[in-house]
Amino acid sequence: ARRPGRPELSWGPMWLPFQDLGVDWNAMGFTVFDDELPGLPARLRAALDDPTSLQARFARTTQAAELFTPAGLTEYVLYVMTFYASTAPGRFEEVLSNACVSGLLGREAVIGK
């Protein structure tokens, strides 16, 4: 979800959940940066006026729906934690605290910037 020419966020490129599982957020809906908000109503109108595209978006969303259940979210959290644990045996807490948003909030004052 990195847009060429945009500066990196303080903690790296934008990350959205489930991307590593192949979820394409733009294929289901829209991801927008703050400077793109003025154009969002026109994009939404165009999407709503295109029934074929809208049906495709609904189909993709239906395929991913199970990920957004309590069981799906639990599985995903365990998957991510297992990944981070495998990247640095014996240093799990250090790696996880450097990789997640809660770790970021513990290191940087990002709220209120």
N, C-alpha and C positions, 0 to 999 in steps of 0.2 A: 504494500500500500504506500510505497514511497513515490512521490511525484517528482520527476526530474526538475531540477532548478529550485526546489524548495529546500530551505535549511533543515538540517537534522533537528529533531526534537532533542531536548537536553539528555534524554536517555537512549537515543538512537532513532531509527526509522519507526514510523507508526506501526503498531502491532494491533491486530484485532483477533479475538479468540476464534479458534477453529480454522484459521488460515492454513496452519500446518497440516490440517486434515484435508485440505482442498476446497474449503468453503470460499467461494468467490462472492464477497459481500456486494460488489457492484452488479453481479448477475442476479441477485435477489432484490436489491433495492438500490440505494445510493449512499455512497460515502462522500462527504463534502468537507472541504476546509472552510474556515471562516470567511475567507475572501470569495468563496463561491456561493455563499448563501443568497445573495441577490438573484442569482440565476436559477435557484432551486425551483421556484414555482413554475417557470417555463419548462424545466426538465420534467417535473411531475405531470404537467398537463400533456406534454408530448407522450410520456409513457402511458398515461391513462387513455389517450386517444389512439393508441396502437394495441388493439386486442391481442394480436399474435404475440407481441413482446410481453404483454401483461400476463398472458397464459403461461409463457415460458418462465417468467419470474415466479409465478405462483407454483409451478411445477418444481422449480429448484428449491423454493422455500419449503415445500412439502417434503422433499427429500432430506432436508436438513433439520426438520422439526424435532425429531427425536433427540437431537443434541441439546435442545433447550428445555428438556424435562429435568427434574431433579436427578434422575438416574443418569441421564446423559451428561449433565454438568459434573456430577461426581466422578464418572468415568474419565472425563476430560481432565479434571484436576489431578486425578491419580496418574494419568498418562503423562501430563506435564511434569509432575513431581518425579516420576520415575525417570523421565528423560534427563532432568537436571541432576538427579542423584547419580546417573550413569556417567555424566560428563566429568565429575570430579569425586571419585570415591574418597570417603573420609572427610570431604569438605562440603557436604550437602547444604548445610545451613548457610554457609558463606556464599555459595553459588546461587542458591535460591534467593537470598536477600538482595543480591546484586541483579537478579533477573526479573523480579516482579515489581509491580507498581507499588505495593506496600513497602517493599525495600527501598524503592526510590523515594517515597514520601518520608521515610526515615532518614534519608541522606540529604534531601534537598527540600527547601521551602518552596514548593510549587504552588501551593494554594495562596491565592491573593496576589499573584504576579500579574 
